[in-house]
Amino acid sequence: MHLCVLSDKSFKGIASCLALVASIVPSLLFVLPAHAQSSEDKLVEIIKKLKGDRRISLTVLYPEGSLPNVEVVAERFTNLTQIPVNTQPASVDDINTKLTIDAMRGKTSFDVALPATFGIPDLVKSGVLYDVSALARKYEAEVAYRPSLYETGNTYKGKQYGYQTDGDTYLMFFNQNWLNSAEEQASYQAQFGQPLQVPRSWQELDRQMAFFHRPENGQYGGMLFRTPTYMVWEWWLRSHEKGLVPFDEKMRALVNKPEAVAALKEMIDASDALHPSVSSNGLVENWEQYAKASSYANIGWGGTQKYLQHPDTPSKGTFISAPTPGFSYFNWGWSYVVSNFSNEKELAYLFTLFATLPTASTLAVKANGFFDPFREEHYQDPDIIKRYSKAFLAIHRETMENPVPDLYIEGRDQYISVLQDALVSAMQGYVSPQEALDYAARQWDMLTESLGREEQIKQWRFLRAQYPGLPVIKKGGTNKSQ
């Protein structure tokens, strides 16, 4: 992100949080490879021809906090095509709901929207999204479109519904003053017989957080979130590191298997080494507290780095980033989609394609807002490098290569809500980890039945094929190694 994403229901002040992440004003003049300019030139010609002499405009619905990202694209689009682009805000947590309500009303006031990528399957089900597959086949070839680094979330049951415009992979952050301390390294080596270095497993991370946790000295092992939403994402990573996937090939829930229970137990134990504010902190509060440099480890996204890199952050230069242990995980992001109720669907689609080509998308990522790098070209831009740092971008680029995808299936929010309740119940000691996840598995299986198991299997088969290092499920149910 972005990165003001879900913080357990506290989305107020997102815009003000981004104001803290002050930015360099993006320049409209920069050098990109020749193919990038030629692709845009070709697309502009197509748009002008389709527009003809008509006086038309487009409206984009955007999540609050991403207006700077959208504005620079809209301005360039209008300058080149003479088609005005209006912008319409929606709150971060309500934008997907607004799209669904519009589908129920059978009309909308916008042509293009930017929902959270994970909501696309349910938005397709509601009928609000236009299937752009045919247009993509036609125009991507005409302009020699090169895919971005992550496209998985924009495809549902074999059809394309949008374009990714935000590279949201989870990353780790570490206090390098502590990590590189000769005294701490010697002490750690003496205690555990292993060098103190960037952890490659969750077990090693947990051990390091416990080692650095000295609350009597105002020093804490970590700032890992313990609010319901973020807690799900950490459990997702921990369980996947153990080889667990959420469903089997028949969409039977696996979230109560031994690996899942072990991951939850480890999370509970690791909580003892966290800062006391982690159960209540929203996203901005997490950044503010971590920037005080009194905690060793944190988890976050590109927005975390932008905050920590800001010139006004007193601890700038204190932290280093690294991939999450085990697997990287794409767990949010925003996608450009076309409204099924737009009167200008083809032009709306062409705007989404324009916005995600190298030229316009680089302008967007450089602007102060949600969008993080998602195209190869972004990692070469001097202004983007200055904002994030070259070292961070190298790590971010690595995590974008082959991440575990989010749960892009119908009913995603319902599945995740059940899981949140289960994790919180176990974390607070109301039930055991096994009891909590047994409950979640039963609820998941009932939910799958109610939504239609065979239809859910179709999308799950596609998703599972995107998992790094897993076998592909053949239609007959047998597996073939990748």
DAMO-V60970 format. One record per run of one state. SS is the DSSP state (H for helix, E for strand, - for the rest). FROM is the first residue (numbers start at 0). TO is the last residue. If there is no record, write none. Layout:
BEGIN
SS,FROM,TO ; SS,FROM,TO
END
This chain:
BEGIN
-,0,12 ; H,13,19 ; -,20,32 ; H,33,50 ; -,51,55 ; E,56,62 ; -,63,65 ; H,66,80 ; -,81,82 ; E,83,89 ; -,90,93 ; H,94,104 ; -,105,110 ; E,111,115 ; H,116,125 ; -,126,127 ; E,128,128 ; -,129,131 ; H,132,141 ; -,142,150 ; H,151,153 ; E,154,155 ; -,156,157 ; E,158,159 ; -,160,160 ; E,161,163 ; -,164,167 ; E,168,168 ; -,169,169 ; E,170,174 ; H,175,178 ; -,179,180 ; H,181,191 ; -,192,200 ; H,201,211 ; -,212,212 ; E,213,213 ; H,214,216 ; -,217,217 ; E,218,221 ; -,222,226 ; H,227,240 ; -,241,245 ; E,246,246 ; -,247,251 ; E,252,252 ; -,253,256 ; H,257,272 ; E,273,273 ; -,274,274 ; H,275,278 ; -,279,281 ; H,282,289 ; -,290,293 ; E,294,299 ; -,300,300 ; H,301,308 ; -,309,317 ; E,318,322 ; -,323,327 ; E,328,329 ; -,330,332 ; E,333,338 ; -,339,343 ; H,344,355 ; -,356,356 ; H,357,365 ; -,366,374 ; H,375,379 ; -,380,380 ; H,381,387 ; -,388,388 ; H,389,398 ; -,399,402 ; E,403,403 ; -,404,410 ; H,411,426 ; -,427,431 ; H,432,450 ; -,451,451 ; H,452,464 ; -,465,470 ; E,471,472 ; -,473,477 ; E,478,479 ; -,480,481
END
